[in-house]
Amino acid sequence: MTAVLPITADAAALPIQDARPGRWRRMPPKAKVGAVLLVVFILAGIIGPLVAPYDPSFQNPSPALSLRAPYGAHLLGTTQSGQDVLSQLLVGIRLTLELAFIVGVVATALSVIVGVTSAFLGGVWDEVLSLLSNVFLVIPALPLLIVLLGSLQTRGQTATIVVLSALGWPWGARVIRAQTLAIRNRDFIAAARETGEKTWRIISFEIVPNEVSLIAASFVNTVLYAIGASVALAFIGVANLNAWSLGTMLYWAQSQQALELGAWWWFVPPGLAVAFIGAGLVLLNTGIDELGNPRLRDATSASRIAGHWLPPADPTPVLAEVSQHRGKLAGFLHSFSRSSLLDETERAGHR
Amino acid sequence: MSFIVRRLVFYIVAAWVALTVNFFIPRAMPGNAVQAIMAKFPSLQPSAYKALEAMLGVGHPGSIWSQYGSYLDDVFHFNFGTDVTQYPAPVSTLLAETIPWTLVLVGSATVIAFVVGTGLGIVAGWRHGGRLDRVLPGLMFLQAIPYFFFALILLELFAAKLHVFPLGQGYAEGLVPGWHWDFIGSAIYHSLLPALTIVLTSIAGWMLQMRNVMITTVGEDYVIAAQAKGLHNRRVIFTYAARNAILPQLQGFALALGFVVSGALIMEIVFSYPGIGLLLLTAVTSSDYPLMQAIFLVITFAVLIANMVVDVIIVLSDPRARAREAS
């Protein structure tokens, strides 16, 4: 993510210090495991198609190679029509990761744009954008994706990417909006504004660099969503079934009754690949969370009180630094959101 | 206006957005959907052509607004048109046959997973760094497995290999559905493995989230004060810490409902469970647009209603909100 951001000698851009040696050692073990898992699969996606022993679509007519259990020449066995499962897997990992990565980049960019704009415009526009993302959060995405892609006559990779990105931004936008609201009241932003910085400069050089870890977490989440959704869509046949991805592998295994035929080597490898990639992403994200919130870390420093472990208490509980002054219309729109219950009760409590 | 009424208005707006998107999708798509359907199903009578045109808005009978009006009117009367694959059967009958299956299975499994997961999360968060807390990475792996793949593995192990559970379907062949013991027993037996899949794959998420909120809550001053008073541990955990940690958990539950339901639908396909997910698969494989659209609407409405229920529970479980509602 850091490569995308323009880093200047600006003091505000300094929180990005990934290059510092020893960073890896200080990372939570969960994040390490996640990163290693992901690197393995990314390498498999890059090198895999080059070293795949067979053409994944080649159907070997030899009857001995139909549904052959794993052995020397076909390390993961063959499908019913004599295709090599290992080659399909290697090619499939690349396609699935490629799609998820593009969707992750596009949808995260959208959520940064929506989240930051929403927090900066404030007032009615903020509430309208929040309302919109709340609506899209509450409508179940997968059935909508199925209806959208299902009614297309041709289902290519591009269509899947466009539709997945178009529906993948609201989660990230919510989080980024909240963070931007908190940051924009800080002193250094006020200082930048006083020195006459333009709004777009404040946003891209002061605000966004301070949200890098949040944007990274939202990117990881979006990639996770894209993998889950694209595999599920392909599994029920709403995808380009001529291209090999982990989802289409599972689709063919299911539709040609791999389970009933006892051919576990046909559906277990792609499923496990999805599971491992997903676990890697989840672990990485938990690691990022723990970097930001030390209380979630393993209780090495916890003290034992009254017979149970007690983590060290935070002397200064983090309160939302957001004081919202809403206009009449904005307040009216806001009152329809679920969070209105919390803010207003909070305000009532402070009175 | 009370919070609940305002949320109701929000859900009505969300439902309207879903309805409108659903209305415009077939009209925005390139190509003639009606001709595609007619070509696919030679058995369709020419009379179906008109009905399909009206439904998908291809022949443009009347202005787009009058189409929109009659579309909304149809939806309000649960008239989703006639099905294409099983031609004269109305879509609403097909839905009525499958919805109860999904509702009972997915509904009860989701509630069980939420309750058990939250309970385990309370324990893991309280005994932070304890034994239960240390199995978390394993649970995260469980969480990352797609529902349907986990379903495949369970089927392979328990049905194909060990023959403990049946290989899919909703009830034993040859039984007539009805309110008699044979059928109900068979239906419960067939639903055990699908329910187990949903519970096992979603429990980790609830547990993790509850654990994280619990850890933050346990560090609060009022919890330490309660302990200093010498209150019984159980009382501190449940009435002090967990009581406060449950609110964000409920909000998370409401937000995640759509994902859970979608995952469960795909899982039904693996088990050939006669619910709405399997119906969705048949609709997709036969490009049965009217059925696909109706299923989308039904699932959306179900999720909206479930969200509304969660909102009511949030208000009931938060004394501040209760007080506001009363005033």
Interface residues (C-beta under 8 A of the other chain):
Chain A: K30 V33 L131 N134 V135 L137 V138 I139 P140 A141 L142 P143 L144 I146 V147 L148 G150 S151 L152 Q153 L224 G228 V231 A232 F235 I236 G237 V238 L250 Q254 L259 E260 G262 W264 F267 V268 G271 V274 A275 F276 I277 G278 A279 G280 L281 V282 L283 T286 D289 N293 R295 L296 D298 A299 T300 A302 I305 A306 G307 H308 W309 L310 P311 P312 A313 D314 P317 S335 F336 S337 R338 S340 L341 E344 T345 A348 G349
Chain B: M1 F3 R6 R7 V9 F10 Y11 V13 A14 V17 A18 V21 N22 I25 P26 M29 P30 G31 A33 A36 W126 R127 H128 G129 G130 D133 P137 M140 F141 Q143 A144 I145 P146 F148 F149 L152 I153 L155 E156 A160 L167 N212 I215 T216 V218 G219 E220 D221 I224 Q227 N233 Q251 A254 L255 L257 G258 F259 V261 S262 G263 L265 I266 I269 V270 L280 L281 A283 V284 T285 S287 Y289 M292 Q293 I295 F296 I299 T300 V303 L304 N307 D311 I314 V315 D318 R320 A321 R324
